[in-house]
């Protein structure tokens, strides 16, 4: 969003300068033979006219820029999409962000890790990102997938590689009916069961010609994929937010970050209550770089957090809840206007629904999706839906604040080591309780981490 704004501003400024230059050149061309004092008079009038025209066009350009910025603020969703190397690394000694990130990935000790891909539902993408007839190439869970929306409007997820000669169905492929067509030889595979429906140059399609499919669903404006290491059918569903389905809450934006850590590290924060008062107390105005968050510049603004975490009971034992109360203090005085009550409900290993309510700023939900890209790289998205009658800047502010606080955690996760037997005190008891709860998403055949020298750099 910011990049688009800067691009627009640059284009407008360039256009304004070009117009001014043309006006000056046109004004500088005499319309007939002039001599002596007439030349001076003509030049003065020409310059005055050019200055007036230039001023008008500059003023108009500024107004256009202001209205563009105002429109984006009031009506455009906030979309902050960070690259894997953008957040959580120290770029000292003249190193680039990418080099710093890759150095950490190579040198950091991983620890004794749990299995890397727990069983559960994972976000693939937001629904509005896949229109009818679109095909997308997606990397997740260490797999290459082709995600497409058929003519019936349904989203399908299949293995990306054609079983014929290995072409990527999502790179140059197209949707035909409810099938995806291979760009190499035109083989067409159905989205529901993966069977090949047509081979344009063959008299008969072999019964065994098919591509593997993945169970998927669409709920709350997102496409989700079910993963189970033993290929078992989905064992639970992600609850539907009726306010989104009915249109009472509308899309206001999303953020996307990449975390260089084991997936379990991220939801485990919900049970680590003590880290809130140390890591997240500083004002969001102090930013996300932990070297400067405790700067005295913003020390007069402090966040106060009260939280508790607990697993849910059967039949929702795959869920847990974190209850959070937030208060803001300025110069030691409590500002009730920014008191927030948040219920963060984790559904399986990869989906969190953070519902919050405010006395007069309304209600909404931030949906966190934690999707493994590869064993130690997670794509974490935060998508916000908010009351349609609340001005857009309000939910966008909440999303931006969430992003800053989250990036503080990213700086920890990107550089830490997983400790399977941590040194804990009595006040940390919820962490072990969370690990026992989370272990239900692992099976005997869940994939384990294997160090690879050929992993891709950022």
C-alpha positions in Angstrom: 0.0 0.0 0.0 2.8 2.4 1.0 4.8 1.5 -2.1 1.8 2.1 -4.4 1.2 5.5 -2.8 4.8 6.5 -3.3 4.6 5.3 -6.9 1.5 7.3 -7.5 3.1 10.4 -5.9 6.2 10.0 -8.1 4.1 9.7 -11.3 2.0 12.7 -10.4 5.1 14.8 -9.6 6.8 13.8 -12.8 3.7 14.6 -14.8 3.4 18.0 -13.1 7.0 18.9 -13.9 6.6 17.8 -17.5 3.5 19.9 -17.9 5.3 22.9 -16.4 8.2 22.4 -18.8 5.9 22.3 -21.8 4.1 25.5 -20.7 7.4 27.3 -20.3 8.6 26.2 -23.7 5.3 27.3 -25.3 5.3 30.6 -23.5 8.9 31.1 -24.5 8.1 31.0 -28.2 7.5 34.5 -29.7 4.4 34.9 -31.8 5.9 37.5 -34.2 8.8 39.8 -34.9 9.7 41.9 -31.8 12.5 44.3 -31.2 14.0 46.5 -28.4 11.8 47.1 -25.3 9.1 45.0 -26.8 11.3 41.9 -26.3 11.7 42.7 -22.6 8.0 43.4 -22.1 7.1 40.2 -24.0 9.6 38.2 -21.9 8.2 39.6 -18.6 4.6 38.7 -19.6 5.6 35.3 -20.8 7.4 34.5 -17.6 4.5 35.7 -15.5 2.1 33.7 -17.5 4.3 30.6 -17.2 4.7 31.1 -13.5 0.9 31.3 -13.0 0.3 28.2 -15.1 3.0 26.3 -13.3 1.6 27.3 -9.9 -1.9 26.1 -11.0 -0.6 22.8 -12.2 1.6 22.3 -9.1 -1.4 23.2 -6.8 -3.6 20.8 -8.8 -1.0 18.0 -8.5 -0.8 18.5 -4.7 -4.6 18.3 -4.4 -4.7 15.1 -6.4 -2.0 13.6 -4.2 -3.9 14.6 -1.1 -7.2 13.1 -2.4 -5.4 9.9 -3.4 -3.9 9.5 0.0 -7.2 10.3 1.7 -9.0 7.8 -0.6 -6.5 5.1 0.3 -6.8 5.8 4.0 -10.6 5.8 4.0 -11.5 3.1 1.5 -8.5 0.9 0.5 -7.7 -2.2 2.6 -4.3 -2.2 4.4 -2.0 -4.8 2.9 1.5 -5.1 4.4 3.3 -8.0 2.8 6.9 -8.6 4.1 9.6 -10.6 2.4 11.3 -13.4 4.4 14.3 -11.3 5.0 12.5 -8.0 5.9 11.8 -8.6 9.6 13.6 -9.9 12.6 17.3 -9.8 11.5 20.2 -7.5 12.5 21.8 -6.0 9.4 25.1 -4.9 10.9 28.6 -4.7 9.3 27.1 -3.5 6.0 25.4 -6.8 5.3 22.2 -6.8 3.3 18.9 -8.1 4.8 19.0 -11.2 2.7 22.6 -12.0 3.7 21.8 -11.5 7.3 18.8 -13.8 7.1 20.7 -16.5 5.3 23.6 -16.3 7.7 21.2 -16.9 10.6 19.5 -19.8 8.8 22.8 -21.5 8.2 24.5 -21.0 11.6 21.6 -21.2 14.1 21.3 -24.4 16.2 17.9 -25.8 15.7 17.6 -28.0 18.8 15.7 -31.2 19.3 12.6 -30.4 17.2 9.1 -31.9 17.2 7.7 -33.1 13.8 7.6 -30.3 11.4 4.2 -30.6 9.8 1.4 -31.2 12.4 -2.0 -32.5 11.3 -4.6 -29.9 10.7 -6.1 -27.1 8.6 -3.9 -24.5 7.0 -4.6 -21.3 5.1 -3.7 -21.4 1.4 -4.8 -17.9 0.5 -7.7 -15.5 0.9 -10.7 -16.2 -1.3 -10.6 -12.9 -3.2 -7.1 -13.8 -4.4 -8.5 -16.6 -6.6 -11.1 -15.6 -9.2 -13.1 -18.0 -11.3 -10.7 -19.5 -13.9 -7.5 -18.6 -12.0 -4.7 -21.1 -11.4 -2.1 -20.4 -8.7 1.2 -22.0 -7.9 1.5 -22.5 -4.1 4.4 -23.8 -2.0 3.4 -25.2 1.4 4.1 -28.2 3.6 7.1 -28.9 1.5 4.9 -29.5 -1.5 4.2 -27.7 -4.8 0.5 -27.4 -5.3 -1.8 -26.1 -8.0 -4.8 -24.2 -6.7 -7.5 -23.3 -9.1 -11.1 -22.1 -9.1 -13.4 -24.1 -11.5 -16.3 -22.8 -13.5 -18.6 -24.0 -10.7 -16.9 -21.4 -8.5 -15.3 -24.0 -6.2 -11.6 -23.9 -5.2 -9.6 -27.1 -5.8 -6.1 -28.1 -4.7 -4.1 -30.7 -6.5 -0.4 -31.7 -6.8 1.3 -29.3 -9.1 3.2 -31.8 -11.2 1.5 -33.6 -14.1 2.0 -37.4 -13.8 2.6 -37.5 -17.6 6.0 -35.8 -18.0 6.2 -33.6 -14.9 5.1 -30.2 -16.1 3.8 -27.8 -13.4 0.1 -27.5 -13.9 0.0 -24.0 -12.3 2.7 -22.5 -14.5 1.0 -21.9 -17.8 -1.9 -24.2 -17.1 -5.5 -23.1 -17.5 -8.9 -24.0 -16.2 -11.3 -25.9 -18.5 -14.7 -26.4 -16.8 -13.8 -27.9 -13.4 -10.5 -29.3 -14.6 -7.0 -27.9 -14.8 -5.2 -28.4 -18.1 -1.5 -29.2 -18.3 0.4 -26.6 -20.4 2.7 -29.2 -21.9 0.4 -31.7 -23.6 -3.1 -30.6 -22.7 -4.0 -33.3 -20.3 -7.1 -32.3 -18.2 -7.4 -33.3 -14.6 -10.6 -33.0 -12.5 -10.4 -30.9 -9.4 -12.6 -33.0 -7.2 -10.9 -36.4 -7.6 -7.8 -35.7 -9.7 -8.8 -38.1 -12.5 -7.7 -37.3 -16.0 -10.7 -36.5 -18.1 -9.2 -35.8 -21.5 -6.0 -36.4 -23.4 -6.4 -34.5 -26.7 -4.3 -36.9 -28.8 -5.3 -40.2 -27.2 -8.2 -42.4 -28.1 -8.7 -43.6 -24.5 -7.7 -42.1 -21.1 -6.1 -44.8 -18.8 -8.1 -45.4 -15.6 -4.9 -44.9 -13.5 -4.2 -41.5 -15.0 -4.7 -39.0 -12.2 -3.1 -36.4 -10.0 -3.3 -36.4 -6.2 -5.8 -34.1 -4.6 -5.9 -32.4 -1.2 -9.0 -31.9 0.9 -9.9 -28.2 1.0 -12.7 -25.8 2.1 -13.6 -22.2 2.0 -14.7 -20.5 5.2 -14.5 -16.9 6.5 -13.2 -15.6 3.2 -10.2 -18.0 3.1 -9.2 -21.2 1.3 -8.0 -23.8 3.7 -6.2 -27.1 3.1 -6.3 -30.2 5.3 -3.0 -32.0 5.9 -2.6 -35.4 7.6 0.6 -37.4 7.4 -1.5 -40.6 7.0 -3.9 -39.1 4.5 -6.8 -39.3 7.0 -9.9 -37.3 6.3 -10.6 -34.1 8.2 -11.3 -34.6 11.8 -12.8 -31.3 12.6 -14.0 -28.1 10.9 -13.0 -24.5 11.2 -15.9 -22.6 12.8 -17.7 -20.1 10.6 -17.9 -16.5 11.6 -21.5 -15.6 10.9 -20.8 -11.9 10.8 -18.5 -12.5 7.8 -20.9 -14.8 6.0 -23.8 -12.3 6.4 -21.7 -9.3 5.3 -21.9 -7.6 8.7 -18.1 -7.7 8.9 -16.1 -6.7 5.8 -12.5 -7.2 4.7 -10.2 -4.4 5.8 -6.8 -5.8 5.0 -4.1 -8.3 5.8 -0.4 -8.6 6.7 2.0 -11.3 5.8 5.3 -12.3 7.5 7.7 -15.1 7.2 9.1 -16.7 10.4 12.3 -18.7 10.4 11.3 -21.1 13.2 9.5 -24.3 14.0 5.7 -23.9 13.7 5.0 -24.8 17.3 7.0 -21.8 18.5 4.3 -19.4 17.2 1.1 -20.7 19.0 3.1 -21.5 22.1 3.3 -17.7 22.7 -0.3 -17.8 23.8 0.6 -19.8 26.9 3.8 -17.7 27.6 1.9 -15.1 29.6 5.0 -13.6 31.2 6.6 -12.5 27.9 3.7 -10.0 27.3 4.8 -7.7 30.2 8.4 -7.7 29.0 8.2 -7.7 25.2 5.0 -6.0 24.5 4.7 -3.3 27.1 6.6 -0.7 25.2 4.5 1.7 23.0 3.9 0.6 19.4 5.4 4.0 18.4 8.8 2.6 19.4 8.7 0.1 16.6 9.6 -3.6 16.3 13.4 -3.5 16.5 14.1 -4.8 20.0 17.3 -2.8 20.3 15.2 0.4 20.5 11.7 -0.6 21.8 12.7 0.4 25.4 13.9 3.9 24.3 13.0 6.6 26.8 11.5 8.7 23.9 8.2 6.8 24.1 8.6 5.5 27.7 5.6 7.7 28.8 3.3 5.4 26.8 2.9 1.8 28.1 0.6 -1.1 27.3 -0.7 -3.3 30.1 -1.7 -6.9 29.4 -3.7 -9.4 31.5 -4.0 -12.8 29.9 -4.8 -16.4 30.5 -4.7 -19.6 28.4 -6.5 -22.9 28.6 -7.4 -25.8 26.3 -11.0 -26.6 25.5 -12.7 -29.8 26.5 -14.2 -32.6 24.3 -15.6 -32.4 21.6 -13.5 -29.3 21.0 -10.3 -30.6 22.5 -8.5 -29.5 19.3 -9.2 -25.9 20.3 -7.7 -23.7 23.0 -8.5 -20.1 24.1 -6.4 -17.2 25.2 -8.3 -14.4 27.0 -6.6 -11.0 26.8 -7.4 -7.6 28.4 -5.4 -4.7 27.1 -5.1 -1.2 28.7 -3.1 1.8 27.7 -1.3 4.2 30.1 0.0 7.6 29.1 2.2 9.4 31.8 0.9 6.8 34.2 -2.8 7.6 33.6 -5.2 5.0 32.3 -6.9 5.8 29.0 -10.1 3.6 29.0 -10.8 4.6 25.4 -8.3 2.0 24.2 -9.3 -0.8 26.5 -9.7 -4.0 24.4 -11.0 -7.4 25.3 -9.7 -10.1 23.0 -10.7 -13.8 22.8 -8.1 -15.6 20.7 -9.3 -19.1 19.8 -6.8 -21.5 18.3 -8.3 -24.2 16.0 -5.8 -26.9 15.4 -2.1 -26.1 14.8 -2.5 -23.4 12.0 -5.6 -21.3 12.5 -6.3 -18.6 15.2 -9.5 -16.5 15.4 -8.8 -13.3 17.4 -12.2 -11.7 18.1 -12.1 -8.4 19.9 -14.8 -6.0 21.1 -14.6 -2.3 22.0 -17.1 -0.2 23.8 -17.7 2.2 20.9 -15.1 1.3 18.2 -17.0 -1.8 17.3 -16.1 -5.5 16.9 -14.2 -7.6 14.5 -11.9 -10.6 14.0 -8.3 -11.0 13.0 -7.7 -14.4 11.5 -4.1 -15.6 12.0 -3.0 -18.3 9.6 0.3 -20.1 10.3 1.3 -22.2 7.2 4.5 -24.1 6.9 6.3 -23.4 3.7 9.2 -25.7 4.5 10.2 -27.3 7.8 11.6 -24.2 9.5 9.9 -21.5 7.5 6.3 -20.4 8.3 4.1 -18.0 6.4 2.0 -16.1 8.9 -0.9 -14.0 7.7 -3.2 -11.7 9.7 -6.5 -11.0 7.9 -9.0 -8.6 9.5 -12.7 -8.4 9.0 -14.5 -5.6 10.8 -17.9 -4.0 11.3 -18.9 -2.4 8.0 -20.3 0.7 9.7 -17.0 1.5 11.4 -14.7 3.8 9.4 -11.9 2.0 7.7 -9.0 3.7 9.6 -10.1 2.1 12.8 -9.6 -1.6 11.9 -6.5 -0.6 9.8 -5.0 1.0 12.9 -5.7 -2.2 14.9 -4.1 -4.3 12.1 -1.0 -2.1 12.0 -0.7 -2.2 15.8 -1.0 -6.0 15.7 1.7 -6.1 13.0 4.2 -4.1 15.1 3.7 -6.2 18.1 3.9 -9.4 16.1 7.2 -8.3 14.5 8.7 -8.1 17.9 8.0 -11.8 18.4 9.4 -12.5 14.9 12.8 -11.0 15.9 12.8 -13.5 18.8 11.6 -16.5 16.8 14.0 -15.9 13.9 17.1 -16.1 16.1 16.1 -18.5 18.9 16.7 -22.2 19.4 14.0 -24.7 20.2 14.5 -26.2 23.6 12.6 -29.5 24.1 13.2 -29.5 27.9 13.2 -25.9 28.9 14.2 -24.5 32.3 10.9 -23.3 33.7 9.6 -21.8 36.9 6.2 -22.3 38.6 4.8 -19.2 36.7 5.6 -20.9 33.4 3.4 -24.0 34.0 1.0 -23.1 31.1 3.9 -23.6 28.6 4.2 -27.3 29.4 0.4 -27.6 29.5 0.3 -26.1 26.0 3.0 -28.5 24.7 1.0 -31.5 26.0 -2.2 -30.1 24.3 -0.3 -29.3 21.0 1.2 -32.8 20.8 -2.2 -34.3 19.7 -1.5 -32.9 16.2 1.5 -35.2 15.7 1.3 -38.8 14.6 3.9 -41.6 14.5 4.4 -40.9 10.8 4.6 -37.1 11.1 7.6 -35.8 9.0 10.7 -35.0 11.0 13.3 -32.3 10.2 16.2 -33.3 8.1 19.0 -30.9 7.6 19.6 -30.0 4.0 22.5 -28.2 2.5 20.6 -27.3 -0.6 17.8 -25.3 0.9 17.0 -22.2 -1.0 18.3 -18.9 0.1 16.1 -15.9 0.5 
